[in-house]
Every structure is written in C-alpha cells, then in structure tokens.
Amino acid sequence: MKVVKALGREILLIRTGTGVYALDDFCIHNGCRLEHGRLDGERLRCPCHSSVFDVKTGEVVDGPATLPQPAYTVSIRNGEIFFSL
Ligand code: FES
C-alpha cells in the first residue's frame, strides 16, 4: 500500500493479487489512516476501530463504519497508475 497526494487529498493505492485499487486514506468512520491498517486479500481493516472495507468497492464488510469508504476507479496504462477523483 502507498499513499499519494492528488488535488489536496491523500489517496491510498492498494495492490492485491487481483489488481490495484484506490481508497481515501482517511477512514470514513473517524478519520484514522488506513495506510496503517491490515490488508488481508481484498479486505482492509482500519487500525483504530477495526472496520473492514472491501478495497475493490469501499463497501463496509464489518463495522463500526456504516458508510462505504470512498473508492476510485483505477487504470494502469504503460505501467503508470491513473485514477479519477
Ligand atoms: S476510524 Fe476507522 S474504524 Fe474507526
């Protein structure tokens, strides 16, 4: 996982066995940095209160978060990673 800055935001790029995904780095539940979370396959656990998000969609797999984590579409062209905010 790697954080990049774009348009004043911090985006967490996540590489899994199936691709590269992008989520806001700050957890939607209470703002903790997901870059310090634990990645298990395509599920990312927030280090603060253990919400689990699907990195492909941002959907909540396990709370306490009730809203999906903002997720962005990623494409890879000529070895470069692009995403839309
Ligand atoms: S800040 Fe991430 S689960 Fe609470």
Backbone and ligand atoms as CSV (ligand in chain L), in Angstrom:
chain,resi,resn,atom,element,x,y,z
A,1,MET,N,N,0.850,-1.180,0.000
A,1,MET,CA,C,0.000,0.000,0.000
A,1,MET,C,C,0.888,1.233,0.000
A,2,LYS,N,N,0.394,2.277,-0.668
A,2,LYS,CA,C,1.165,3.517,-0.759
A,2,LYS,C,C,0.197,4.696,-0.842
A,3,VAL,N,N,0.520,5.751,-0.095
A,3,VAL,CA,C,-0.295,6.965,-0.131
A,3,VAL,C,C,0.280,7.922,-1.165
A,4,VAL,N,N,-0.601,8.478,-1.988
A,4,VAL,CA,C,-0.206,9.520,-2.923
A,4,VAL,C,C,-1.127,10.722,-2.696
A,5,LYS,N,N,-0.597,11.898,-3.008
A,5,LYS,CA,C,-1.393,13.111,-2.866
A,5,LYS,C,C,-1.888,13.542,-4.234
A,6,ALA,N,N,-3.170,13.914,-4.295
A,6,ALA,CA,C,-3.749,14.377,-5.549
A,6,ALA,C,C,-4.837,15.380,-5.223
A,7,LEU,N,N,-4.746,16.552,-5.819
A,7,LEU,CA,C,-5.760,17.595,-5.637
A,7,LEU,C,C,-6.034,17.852,-4.157
A,8,GLY,N,N,-4.976,17.853,-3.352
A,8,GLY,CA,C,-5.105,18.145,-1.937
A,8,GLY,C,C,-5.650,17.011,-1.095
A,9,ARG,N,N,-5.799,15.858,-1.700
A,9,ARG,CA,C,-6.305,14.703,-0.951
A,9,ARG,C,C,-5.225,13.638,-0.871
A,10,GLU,N,N,-5.392,12.768,0.112
A,10,GLU,CA,C,-4.444,11.670,0.258
A,10,GLU,C,C,-5.164,10.371,-0.068
A,11,ILE,N,N,-4.657,9.730,-1.085
A,11,ILE,CA,C,-5.290,8.541,-1.636
A,11,ILE,C,C,-4.395,7.342,-1.375
A,12,LEU,N,N,-5.004,6.288,-0.896
A,12,LEU,CA,C,-4.264,5.059,-0.616
A,12,LEU,C,C,-4.384,4.118,-1.809
A,13,LEU,N,N,-3.248,3.845,-2.446
A,13,LEU,CA,C,-3.216,2.858,-3.524
A,13,LEU,C,C,-2.895,1.504,-2.906
A,14,ILE,N,N,-3.662,0.523,-3.302
A,14,ILE,CA,C,-3.561,-0.802,-2.692
A,14,ILE,C,C,-3.378,-1.837,-3.794
A,15,ARG,N,N,-2.288,-2.555,-3.733
A,15,ARG,CA,C,-2.075,-3.622,-4.705
A,15,ARG,C,C,-2.431,-4.953,-4.046
A,16,THR,N,N,-3.280,-5.705,-4.705
A,16,THR,CA,C,-3.614,-7.041,-4.221
A,16,THR,C,C,-3.256,-8.033,-5.328
A,17,GLY,N,N,-3.600,-9.274,-5.118
A,17,GLY,CA,C,-3.342,-10.276,-6.140
A,17,GLY,C,C,-4.208,-10.101,-7.371
A,18,THR,N,N,-5.233,-9.282,-7.287
A,18,THR,CA,C,-6.149,-9.123,-8.423
A,18,THR,C,C,-6.049,-7.760,-9.104
A,19,GLY,N,N,-5.296,-6.839,-8.542
A,19,GLY,CA,C,-5.202,-5.538,-9.191
A,19,GLY,C,C,-4.768,-4.456,-8.232
A,20,VAL,N,N,-4.947,-3.212,-8.693
A,20,VAL,CA,C,-4.609,-2.040,-7.885
A,20,VAL,C,C,-5.892,-1.259,-7.658
A,21,TYR,N,N,-6.107,-0.843,-6.430
A,21,TYR,CA,C,-7.335,-0.155,-6.047
A,21,TYR,C,C,-6.972,1.119,-5.303
A,22,ALA,N,N,-7.933,2.038,-5.235
A,22,ALA,CA,C,-7.664,3.333,-4.600
A,22,ALA,C,C,-8.812,3.692,-3.663
A,23,LEU,N,N,-8.453,4.021,-2.433
A,23,LEU,CA,C,-9.410,4.471,-1.428
A,23,LEU,C,C,-8.894,5.757,-0.803
A,24,ASP,N,N,-9.800,6.572,-0.272
A,24,ASP,CA,C,-9.352,7.669,0.582
A,24,ASP,C,C,-8.536,7.067,1.715
A,25,ASP,N,N,-7.435,7.742,2.082
A,25,ASP,CA,C,-6.610,7.190,3.150
A,25,ASP,C,C,-7.253,7.378,4.514
A,26,PHE,N,N,-8.092,8.396,4.675
A,26,PHE,CA,C,-8.686,8.669,5.980
A,26,PHE,C,C,-10.010,7.924,6.121
A,27,CYS,N,N,-10.066,7.072,7.116
A,27,CYS,CA,C,-11.239,6.223,7.321
A,27,CYS,C,C,-12.502,7.067,7.498
A,28,ILE,N,N,-13.552,6.658,6.828
A,28,ILE,CA,C,-14.806,7.405,6.877
A,28,ILE,C,C,-15.456,7.362,8.263
A,29,HIS,N,N,-15.084,6.392,9.074
A,29,HIS,CA,C,-15.694,6.278,10.399
A,29,HIS,C,C,-15.234,7.389,11.324
A,30,ASN,N,N,-13.918,7.563,11.469
A,30,ASN,CA,C,-13.432,8.591,12.385
A,30,ASN,C,C,-12.078,9.142,11.979
A,31,GLY,N,N,-11.704,8.958,10.732
A,31,GLY,CA,C,-10.551,9.650,10.184
A,31,GLY,C,C,-9.183,9.033,10.380
A,32,CYS,N,N,-9.107,7.830,10.875
A,32,CYS,CA,C,-7.784,7.209,11.026
A,32,CYS,C,C,-7.205,6.873,9.659
A,33,ARG,N,N,-5.886,6.793,9.628
A,33,ARG,CA,C,-5.223,6.492,8.358
A,33,ARG,C,C,-5.279,4.996,8.057
A,34,LEU,N,N,-5.889,4.693,6.938
A,34,LEU,CA,C,-5.999,3.286,6.550
A,34,LEU,C,C,-4.659,2.702,6.107
A,35,GLU,N,N,-3.716,3.568,5.774
A,35,GLU,CA,C,-2.405,3.047,5.367
A,35,GLU,C,C,-1.753,2.245,6.485
A,36,HIS,N,N,-2.195,2.455,7.721
A,36,HIS,CA,C,-1.653,1.703,8.845
A,36,HIS,C,C,-2.508,0.481,9.173
A,37,GLY,N,N,-3.501,0.244,8.337
A,37,GLY,CA,C,-4.390,-0.888,8.561
A,37,GLY,C,C,-3.786,-2.199,8.089
A,38,ARG,N,N,-4.556,-3.250,8.275
A,38,ARG,CA,C,-4.090,-4.589,7.902
A,38,ARG,C,C,-4.833,-5.043,6.661
A,39,LEU,N,N,-4.063,-5.407,5.644
A,39,LEU,CA,C,-4.646,-5.888,4.395
A,39,LEU,C,C,-4.665,-7.407,4.410
A,40,ASP,N,N,-5.833,-7.973,4.132
A,40,ASP,CA,C,-5.983,-9.425,4.059
A,40,ASP,C,C,-6.721,-9.715,2.761
A,41,GLY,N,N,-5.986,-10.076,1.750
A,41,GLY,CA,C,-6.592,-10.270,0.433
A,41,GLY,C,C,-7.120,-8.942,-0.091
A,42,GLU,N,N,-8.421,-8.857,-0.250
A,42,GLU,CA,C,-9.034,-7.614,-0.741
A,42,GLU,C,C,-9.818,-6.914,0.357
A,43,ARG,N,N,-9.501,-7.242,1.591
A,43,ARG,CA,C,-10.158,-6.601,2.727
A,43,ARG,C,C,-9.130,-5.843,3.553
A,44,LEU,N,N,-9.504,-4.628,3.900
A,44,LEU,CA,C,-8.598,-3.769,4.657
A,44,LEU,C,C,-9.250,-3.403,5.985
A,45,ARG,N,N,-8.532,-3.700,7.063
A,45,ARG,CA,C,-9.040,-3.432,8.411
A,45,ARG,C,C,-8.429,-2.146,8.932
A,46,CYS,N,N,-9.284,-1.218,9.356
A,46,CYS,CA,C,-8.816,0.047,9.912
A,46,CYS,C,C,-8.091,-0.217,11.237
A,47,PRO,N,N,-6.974,0.477,11.465
A,47,PRO,CA,C,-6.207,0.217,12.688
A,47,PRO,C,C,-6.876,0.760,13.949
A,48,CYS,N,N,-7.852,1.637,13.823
A,48,CYS,CA,C,-8.406,2.281,15.022
A,48,CYS,C,C,-9.567,1.519,15.650
A,49,HIS,N,N,-10.609,1.243,14.862
A,49,HIS,CA,C,-11.798,0.600,15.442
A,49,HIS,C,C,-12.193,-0.654,14.679
A,50,SER,N,N,-11.291,-1.097,13.816
A,50,SER,CA,C,-11.415,-2.401,13.147
A,50,SER,C,C,-12.534,-2.515,12.123
A,51,SER,N,N,-13.022,-1.402,11.598
A,51,SER,CA,C,-13.912,-1.546,10.448
A,51,SER,C,C,-13.140,-2.217,9.324
A,52,VAL,N,N,-13.857,-3.005,8.540
A,52,VAL,CA,C,-13.230,-3.704,7.416
A,52,VAL,C,C,-13.921,-3.252,6.133
A,53,PHE,N,N,-13.114,-2.887,5.153
A,53,PHE,CA,C,-13.629,-2.416,3.868
A,53,PHE,C,C,-13.142,-3.330,2.744
A,54,ASP,N,N,-14.012,-3.478,1.758
A,54,ASP,CA,C,-13.633,-4.159,0.519
A,54,ASP,C,C,-12.838,-3.150,-0.302
A,55,VAL,N,N,-11.583,-3.442,-0.582
A,55,VAL,CA,C,-10.749,-2.449,-1.267
A,55,VAL,C,C,-11.183,-2.229,-2.711
A,56,LYS,N,N,-11.947,-3.172,-3.278
A,56,LYS,CA,C,-12.365,-3.009,-4.677
A,56,LYS,C,C,-13.496,-1.999,-4.803
A,57,THR,N,N,-14.325,-1.899,-3.761
A,57,THR,CA,C,-15.522,-1.061,-3.850
A,57,THR,C,C,-15.630,-0.030,-2.730
A,58,GLY,N,N,-14.901,-0.233,-1.652
A,58,GLY,CA,C,-15.031,0.611,-0.472
A,58,GLY,C,C,-16.179,0.195,0.439
A,59,GLU,N,N,-16.954,-0.806,0.028
A,59,GLU,CA,C,-18.093,-1.233,0.844
A,59,GLU,C,C,-17.636,-1.733,2.210
A,60,VAL,N,N,-18.495,-1.498,3.195
A,60,VAL,CA,C,-18.214,-1.958,4.549
A,60,VAL,C,C,-18.462,-3.469,4.628
A,61,VAL,N,N,-17.455,-4.195,5.051
A,61,VAL,CA,C,-17.595,-5.632,5.280
A,61,VAL,C,C,-17.935,-5.876,6.743
A,62,ASP,N,N,-17.362,-5.030,7.606
A,62,ASP,CA,C,-17.623,-5.153,9.040
A,62,ASP,C,C,-17.482,-3.763,9.669
A,63,GLY,N,N,-18.382,-3.424,10.589
A,63,GLY,CA,C,-18.398,-2.113,11.223
A,63,GLY,C,C,-17.364,-1.995,12.309
A,64,PRO,N,N,-17.361,-0.844,12.958
A,64,PRO,CA,C,-18.477,0.067,13.186
A,64,PRO,C,C,-18.808,1.041,12.049
A,65,ALA,N,N,-17.972,1.193,11.038
A,65,ALA,CA,C,-18.327,2.094,9.943
A,65,ALA,C,C,-19.658,1.664,9.348
A,66,THR,N,N,-20.471,2.639,8.966
A,66,THR,CA,C,-21.761,2.326,8.356
A,66,THR,C,C,-21.839,2.823,6.917
A,67,LEU,N,N,-20.893,3.677,6.550
A,67,LEU,CA,C,-20.863,4.206,5.190
A,67,LEU,C,C,-19.662,3.639,4.455
A,68,PRO,N,N,-19.778,3.482,3.146
A,68,PRO,CA,C,-18.625,2.962,2.398
A,68,PRO,C,C,-17.471,3.947,2.365
A,69,GLN,N,N,-16.290,3.415,2.328
A,69,GLN,CA,C,-15.091,4.233,2.173
A,69,GLN,C,C,-15.032,4.718,0.726
A,70,PRO,N,N,-14.806,6.022,0.497
A,70,PRO,CA,C,-14.715,6.494,-0.883
A,70,PRO,C,C,-13.648,5.725,-1.671
A,71,ALA,N,N,-14.060,5.219,-2.816
A,71,ALA,CA,C,-13.193,4.408,-3.676
A,71,ALA,C,C,-13.162,5.025,-5.069
A,72,TYR,N,N,-12.070,4.847,-5.749
A,72,TYR,CA,C,-11.865,5.481,-7.052
A,72,TYR,C,C,-11.466,4.431,-8.080
A,73,THR,N,N,-11.897,4.679,-9.301
A,73,THR,CA,C,-11.573,3.763,-10.389
A,73,THR,C,C,-10.110,3.935,-10.796
A,74,VAL,N,N,-9.422,2.818,-10.891
A,74,VAL,CA,C,-8.000,2.821,-11.229
A,74,VAL,C,C,-7.820,2.178,-12.597
A,75,SER,N,N,-6.920,2.742,-13.376
A,75,SER,CA,C,-6.496,2.076,-14.608
A,75,SER,C,C,-4.972,2.134,-14.673
A,76,ILE,N,N,-4.408,1.158,-15.331
A,76,ILE,CA,C,-2.949,1.097,-15.493
A,76,ILE,C,C,-2.662,1.089,-16.984
A,77,ARG,N,N,-1.892,2.089,-17.409
A,77,ARG,CA,C,-1.519,2.201,-18.826
A,77,ARG,C,C,-0.015,2.390,-18.938
A,78,ASN,N,N,0.601,1.546,-19.712
A,78,ASN,CA,C,2.060,1.613,-19.908
A,78,ASN,C,C,2.802,1.661,-18.578
A,79,GLY,N,N,2.304,0.891,-17.624
A,79,GLY,CA,C,2.978,0.802,-16.336
A,79,GLY,C,C,2.706,1.953,-15.389
A,80,GLU,N,N,1.863,2.900,-15.794
A,80,GLU,CA,C,1.534,4.027,-14.927
A,80,GLU,C,C,0.118,3.850,-14.381
A,81,ILE,N,N,-0.069,4.286,-13.142
A,81,ILE,CA,C,-1.347,4.141,-12.473
A,81,ILE,C,C,-2.119,5.453,-12.570
A,82,PHE,N,N,-3.370,5.367,-13.029
A,82,PHE,CA,C,-4.228,6.529,-13.131
A,82,PHE,C,C,-5.492,6.259,-12.302
A,83,PHE,N,N,-6.020,7.304,-11.676
A,83,PHE,CA,C,-7.307,7.168,-11.003
A,83,PHE,C,C,-8.043,8.479,-11.110
A,84,SER,N,N,-9.370,8.399,-11.028
A,84,SER,CA,C,-10.220,9.582,-11.147
A,84,SER,C,C,-10.765,9.948,-9.783
A,85,LEU,N,N,-10.713,11.227,-9.454
A,85,LEU,CA,C,-11.296,11.694,-8.192
A,85,LEU,C,C,-12.688,12.237,-8.437
L,1,FES,S1,S,-11.595,5.299,12.334
L,1,FES,FE1,FE,-11.618,3.544,11.105
L,1,FES,S2,S,-12.981,2.218,12.107
L,1,FES,FE2,FE,-12.987,3.994,13.329
